[in-house]
Amino acid sequence: MANTATDKSVKFLAKLLELTQEKKLVWKAESSPRGTTAFECRLENGTRSLRLYRYIEDVEVYDPQHYSRIQDMLTPKAPRIRKVEKTVLEVLDGSLVTFTFEGMSGLRDLYDSVSFSASKVDELMDSVLKAAAS
C-alpha cells in the first residue's frame, strides 16, 4: 500500500511540474512559515491551495573518526553541523496545513520551475532580447 501512495505522490509532483511549465497553474510569491520565499497556488476554486518553499536546516553529522578512541567518546566535543537545504510542498485547506510532502524526488525541480514561472523570468528575458534586437 505504501508503494501505491508513493507512486501516486510521484505522479502528482510530475503533473504539477508539467502544469506549471505549461502555465496552467498560477503560482504567486509570498512569505513562508520559515521566513523564506514561498509560492502558493490556489486549487479547487480557491478552497484549497499548495504552498511550496525551501529552507536551510542545520543537521548534526555523525563522524566515526571523531570518536575513534574510547577516551574520545567520553570527552564531549562540539558536534559537526552541516547545512541541508530542504524543499517542502504543503497542502492547505484555508490557512490550515493538512498534508506535507517533504524529502521526495522531484520537489527541487518543481521549486525551480515554480520560481521561474512566478517570477515571470521568461517574460523578462523575452523583453530584454526583443529590446536588444531592435
C-alpha positions in Angstrom: 0.0 0.0 0.0 2.9 2.4 0.8 4.3 1.9 -2.7 1.0 2.8 -4.2 0.8 6.1 -2.2 4.5 6.9 -3.1 3.8 6.2 -6.8 0.8 8.4 -6.7 2.7 11.2 -5.0 5.5 11.0 -7.6 2.9 11.2 -10.4 1.2 14.1 -8.6 4.5 16.0 -8.4 5.3 15.3 -12.0 1.9 16.5 -13.0 2.3 19.7 -11.0 5.7 20.3 -12.8 4.1 19.7 -16.2 1.1 22.0 -15.5 3.5 24.7 -14.2 5.7 24.5 -17.2 2.6 24.7 -19.5 1.5 27.8 -17.4 -1.8 26.1 -16.5 -1.1 26.6 -12.8 -0.5 30.1 -11.5 1.9 30.5 -8.5 2.3 33.7 -6.5 5.2 34.6 -4.3 4.5 35.0 -0.6 6.4 34.6 2.7 6.8 31.1 4.1 6.4 29.9 7.7 10.2 29.8 7.9 10.7 33.4 6.7 11.9 32.4 3.2 10.2 32.9 -0.1 7.2 30.6 -0.7 5.0 30.1 -3.7 1.3 29.5 -3.4 -1.2 28.1 -6.0 -4.9 28.0 -5.5 -6.8 24.9 -6.5 -10.4 23.6 -6.4 -12.0 27.1 -7.0 -9.8 28.6 -4.3 -10.9 26.3 -1.5 -7.6 24.6 -1.2 -4.1 25.6 -2.1 -0.5 24.4 -2.4 2.5 26.2 -0.7 6.0 25.4 -1.9 9.2 26.6 -0.2 12.8 25.9 0.6 14.7 26.3 3.9 18.1 25.6 5.3 18.4 23.3 8.3 21.4 22.6 10.5 21.9 18.8 10.8 24.3 17.2 13.2 26.6 14.8 11.3 28.0 11.7 12.9 31.7 11.3 12.2 33.1 8.0 13.3 36.7 9.4 13.1 35.5 11.9 15.7 35.1 9.1 18.2 37.9 6.7 17.2 39.0 6.0 20.8 37.1 5.3 24.0 38.6 8.5 25.5 37.1 10.5 22.6 33.7 9.0 23.4 33.9 10.2 27.0 35.1 13.7 26.2 32.4 16.0 25.0 33.1 17.6 21.7 31.2 20.1 19.6 29.1 18.2 17.1 29.8 18.6 13.4 27.0 20.6 11.8 26.1 20.5 8.1 23.6 22.8 6.4 21.0 21.0 4.4 18.6 22.6 2.0 15.1 21.1 2.2 12.1 21.7 -0.1 8.5 21.3 1.2 5.2 21.2 -0.5 2.2 21.8 1.8 -1.5 21.2 1.0 -3.6 23.8 2.7 -7.3 23.9 3.4 -7.8 27.6 4.1 -4.8 28.5 6.2 -4.5 25.1 7.8 -1.7 22.8 6.6 -3.4 19.4 6.1 -0.6 17.4 4.4 3.2 17.9 3.8 5.3 16.4 1.0 9.0 16.6 2.1 12.1 14.7 1.1 10.6 13.5 -2.2 12.3 13.2 -5.5 11.1 16.0 -7.8 10.4 18.7 -5.2 13.6 20.6 -6.1 12.7 20.5 -9.8 9.2 21.7 -9.0 10.5 24.6 -6.9 12.9 25.7 -9.7 10.1 25.6 -12.2 7.6 27.4 -9.9 10.2 30.1 -9.0 10.9 30.7 -12.7 7.2 30.8 -13.6 6.1 33.0 -10.6 9.0 35.4 -11.2 8.0 35.7 -14.9 11.7 35.3 -15.8 10.7 34.1 -19.3 8.8 37.3 -20.0 11.7 39.4 -18.7 14.2 37.5 -21.0 11.9 38.0 -24.0 11.6 41.7 -23.2 15.4 42.2 -22.9 16.1 40.1 -26.0 13.5 42.0 -28.0 14.9 45.3 -26.9 18.5 44.1 -27.8 17.3 43.0 -31.3 15.9 46.4 -32.1 
